[in-house]
């Protein structure tokens, strides 16, 4: 274990060195459909050009560091990478570089749970103690559906693990958190089903339930059910127990270009821990949209609001939902963890998908309303020169 931790520390570059590196962008590599593709999916060339213009300015003005793909009906309209996977070493970010998706892991976890539902291996109304038998009494009435929809009332495990884990130089895992819950019985915020409360503990528990049912690690289950099924070439769940760190891993960076340390919580998965790139995530999106991951009826269930939040937003089963005046229902999720900030948006009405993955906090604090303006019907708007509205900025977690 000491050898593995040393390897991880050496790889992730735990010394937080200041880097004054200039961020470059590769806008020349933008991939645009040719005229035949425009016709095949009935998209005007001017619409594509406006999208390209907006996102090229988005990259350049923000000094954006990451990977962006925009697709319509599964076909790529815009595709660019910009910046570095490691700013200190000036290693260029490539299209096959993998980024920690943070809470965009939650739709992946939810998809596996819903696959198990379709296979009759679980019920959404099952209480979680059917699978995790050592949980304290406070957990006995919580259902799988309440975990998926953030209605369990539980408190976040990072808070009580911070107080109860003495050695933060050693990685902890889902089993560790379960032991902490068992021995310390952290007090829930609310009764099960009482109200919506976004909580990473929910998805850590869902990953643990998946492991109990499948009798495999969460990483192995996701690899079989998601990664291989979608033919995702550069995607995986980070498994600290295995000495497998890919050379194309992009490090998370602060606004001042410092690299983030490997955190003792990085061994906990389900709420986070899925690494991918925009190209692979588009593969997942295509398979999901075609009903090849879960059936259309179950997809509709996942995309149905279970809880109202605020500002016309709600949460389904693993997905955030936003009611938009012109675009209708928007399906999306955001993610933030240690210098990685991303957003994955589906617009069913006009069949657009937007995937923005960043491994730097600089230039990645964007507003979903500003992004959606570029896709409003019937006419795509060009980029505005005014400063972005920050009143409705997502909390990327």
N, C-alpha and C positions, 0 to 999 in steps of 0.2 A: 504493500500500500504506500509506503514511503517513497518507493521508486516511482510509482505511478504519479503521485502527487508532485514529485520533483519534475517529472516529464511534462505534466500539465502546466506547471509554473513556468518552465522554460519555454514552452510553446506559446503560451498566452502572453508572455512578456509582462510580468506583473509589476515591473518597475514603471511607475507612471511618469514617463519622461515628457517634457514639453516639446512640441513639434511646431515649428513655424512654417510647415510645408505648404506650398501653394497647391490648391486643389485643381486638378485638370479635369476636363470633361471630354467625352468621346462622342460628341453629337454627330460627327461624320458617320458613325456606325449605326445611326437610326435606321430602322428597317421599316419601309412603307410598302403597302400593297401596290402591285402594279394595276393597270387599268382593267385587266381581265378579272382580277380579284374584286375590284370595286363592283363590277357588274354582277359577279357571282353571289355577292351578299347584299346587293342593292344599297351601296353606300356611295354618296356623291364624292368625287375627288376633292372638292372644295372642303368638305367636312373633315376629311382626313388631314388636309393641309392645315386647317385651323387647329386641329388637335396637335399636330406636330409643332406648330408655331407656339402654342401655349406651353407645352411641356418642354420645348427647347429653352424658352425664356425661364420657365420654372427651374430648370437645371442651372442655367447660367447666372441668373440673378441671385439665387440662393447659395451658389457654390455647393450645390447638392452633391452628396457623396452616397452613391447607392445604385440601385437598378430599378428601372421603371418599364413596365409593359402595359400597353393599352390594347385591348382586343375587342372586336365586335363579332358576335356569333362564333367565338373561338378562333377567329383569324386575327393575326397580329396587325395592328394599325401603327403602333409606335413602340420602339424597343431601344433603350439606350442604357449604358452604364456610364458612371462618372466617378472619378476620384480613385481612392486607394482602399485595398483591403487591409493594409498595414501602413499607416502614414509615416511612422518612424522609419521603417525600412524602405519606404517608397515603392511598395509592391502594388502594382496596378490592380484595381478591381476588375475582374473579368465577368463575363456573363455566366460562367459556371461557378463563380465564387459563391459560397454558402454563408448565409446570414442567420443569426438567431431570430426567429420570428416572434419570440415572446408569447403574448396572449393570442396571436393568430394560431397558436397550437390548440386553443380551445375548440375551434371548429373541426380540427382534425380528431381530437379526442371525442367530440360529440358524434362525429360520423361513425367512428368505430362502435360506440355505444348503440347507435341506431341500427347499425348492421347486425349487432347481437340481438337487438329487439326483433328484427325481421326474421332472424334465425330461431326465434323463440327461446333464446338462451337467457333472457331476462325480460322483465316487465317494467315499464316506467313507474308503475305504482309499487314496485318492490321496495321495502325498506332496506336501507344500505347495510343494516346489521345481518341481513340474510347472507351477505358475502364477507363482511368485515365484522366478525363475531365478537371481537374484544373491545369494541368501542363502548364508551360509558353511556349511562342512561339518557343523557341529553341528546344522544344521536339516534335513539331507537325508533323514533317516529319519522325520521327524515327519509324521503323517497328519492329514487334516482332522478325522477323528473324535477324535483326541487333542487337537486344539485345542478342539473343542466340549465335551469332557468334562474339560478342564483336566488332561490327563495328558501334556502335551508336555514337562514338566520345565523349561520356560523361566523366565528371571528377568523381573521386572516392568520394562517400559520406563520408567515414571516414575523409577525408581531410577537407571538408567544414563544416561538423558537429563539428569537433574539434574546429574550429574557431567560430562557431555560437551558439553552445550549451553551455550555461553558467554553468548549474548545472550538472556536470559529476558524481555526486553521485546517480543520478536517472537514471534508465534504460530508453532508448528510443526504439521506435518500428518503423516498416515500415511507419505507418501513420505519425509519427514524422518527418521522413526524407522527406516524401511527402510534409509536411507543410513547412519544411525548403526550399525545392526546389521552392515551390509556392511563398513564401514570398521573398526569397533572389535571386532566379534565378541564380544559379552558372553557370559560363561561361563554355561551353563545350571546350574540347581540339581540336576537329576536327568537320567537317561537317558530317552528317550521311552518312555512306557508304564510306567515304573517305579512311579509312585505319583501320587495326586491332589495337585495343588498349584494352588490358585486363583490365576490370573494374568491380568491385563488384556492382556498382550501377545498372548495367544491370540486374543482377539476383535478386536484391532486388525488382526492378520494375516488373520483371516477376512473382515473388511471389505475389505481390500486384494485378497484373492482374488476376492471378488464383483466388484470394479471391473475386474479383469483379464478375467473371464469375460464380463461384461455390456458392457464397454467404455463404461461410464458412471460418473459419480461415485456413491459410496455413497449420498449424499443423494438423487440422482435415482432410483436403483434402489429405495430404500425408499419413496419417494414413489409410484412406480408400483405396486410389488408389495404394499405394506402400506397406506399412507395412503389412496390413491384406491380401492383394492379394498375397504377396510373403511369407506369414506365417513367418514373421520376429518377433521373440519372444522378442527381447530386443532392439527395435529401435523406435525412436520418434523424432519429431522436438521440440527443446527446447522452451517451451512457458512460459515465465517469468510471464505471467498474471495468470497462474494457479499454485496453491501450490502443485505441484506434482514433487518432486525430488526423483529419484530412489536411493535405497541404493547401487546399483552396479555401480554408476557413477564413472569413473576414472578421477582424477584431472590432469590437465596439469602441467608439471614441467619444470623448467629451467635446463640448463646444470649443475648448482650447486644444483639441487634438491629443489629449492624453488617452492612453489605452486603459480600459477598465480592468480591474483585478478579477481573477476567478473568485467567485463568491462561494461561501460554504453552502448556500442554498441551491447552487447550480446542479446538484445531483437530484433535486426534486423535480419530477416531470408530470406532465398532464395539463397543468396550467400554463406551462412554458416548456422549453427544451427541444422543440422541433426546429431543425436547421434546414433551410432550403434556399432557392433562388426564384426569381420571378418567372423564369421559363418553366421550371418544374411546377410552380404553383398554378400556372396557366394550364398545365396538363391536368392537375387535380380539378381545376375549375371546369374544364371541358367534360371530364368524366362525370362530375357532379351534375352539370347541366343536362347531360344526355341520359341521366337516370341510371348510370352504370356503377355508381357507388352505393346508392340507396334508391328505393323506388320513388316515383314522383309523389305518391301520397305521403310518404314519410318525409320527403324534402319539404312539402307544403306544411307539414306539421312543424318541422324545424324552423321554418320561416314564418310561423304564426306567433304573434306577440303573446307572451305569457305574463308580462309585467310592463306596465307603463312607467317610464322614467321621468323625463321632462323634455321640453323643446321638441315635441313631436317624436320622441325617441322611445324605444321599448327594447325588450330582450326576448328572443325566442328560445330555442333549444340549441345553444352553442353559437348563436349569431345575434349581433346587434341589428336593430331594425329602425329605419327612419322614414317617416311619412313626408314626402316631398310634394309641394303643390303642383309642379309641372311633370315630375318624373315618376310620381307614384311611390310605391314601396321600394326602398333602398335596403339591400342586404349587405352587411359589412362587418368587419371586425378590425380593431386596432391592436397594436402591440408595442410595448416598451419594456426594455430590460437592459440595463447597463450599456448604454450607448447605442443600442439598436432600437430604431423606431420605425414602425411600418403600418401600412393600411392596405386592406384588401376589400374592394368594393364591387358589388354586383348590381347592375341596373336592369332588372328584368324587362322593363317596358321597351327599351330600345336595344337590349341585349349587349350592352357594353360591360366589360370587366376592366377594372383599373387596379393594378398591383404596384405599390410603391414600397420598396424595401430599402432602408437606409441603415448603415452601420456607423453613423455619426449623428450626434445631437445638433450639430450646426446645420442650419438650413432645412431641418426636417420637421419643424413645428408648424405644420400646415393646417388649414381649416377645411373640413369636409364640405361646407357650403360653398366655398370658393372653388373647390374641385368640381362639384356637381354643376356649377354654373356653365361649365364648358360643354356639358352634355344635355342642356335643356332643349326640349322640343318646342317648335319644329325646327329651329335654326340653332346651330352650334355657335356660341359666342366666342370671340377672340379674347386674348388675355387683357385684363384690365391693368392700367398703369397706376391705379390707386393702391394704397397700402392695404394688405389683407385684413379682413375683419377678424378680430381675435376674441370676440365675445362668445363664440360658440366653439372654441377650440376643444378637441377631444382630450380627455385624460387618457393617455396612451398606456393602458395597462389591461 
